[in-house]
Amino acid sequence: MKKVIALFVATFFVVATAQATPASDSLLAKYKAAGVTKTDAAKAKKDWTAEVVVDGEKMSCATCHGTDFSKSGKHHKTGKVIEPMSTKVTADRFSDEKKIEKWFKRNCKDAWGRECTVQEKADFLTFLIAQ
């Protein structure tokens, strides 16, 4: 009985802290249909700060978005403010599939010099909706 209660509490905690949206759920289902069998938020967390030289500059996701997802970021070239990545602060952050895909395409090219793979997008999305 204690194990069942512990499992229920653990499951509730995970569900309560994750900020999935219908759009993020739909995209994750599409990524799964495209071959993703398991997402890896820990890898995405590591990749978030991994630096790659793009157009002579060291870049990472954190270059513009930072590592505190409750705070705004700033585009490294334009200085444009980027709203916080956390859905706890920016409630509609992952609410539009087209916007999510658009920003993955642009940001992966900016930070890594290439588009992200489906696996990378699934990992990042899983990581980000938990912030």
Buried (B, 14 or more C-beta within 10 A) or exposed (E): EEEEEEEEEEEEEEEEEEBBBEBBEEBBEBBBEEEBEEBBBEBBBEBBEEBEEBEEEEBBBBBBBBEEBEBBBBEEEEEEEBEBBBBEBBEEBBBBBEEBBEEBEEBBEBBBEEBBBBBBBBBBBBBBBBB
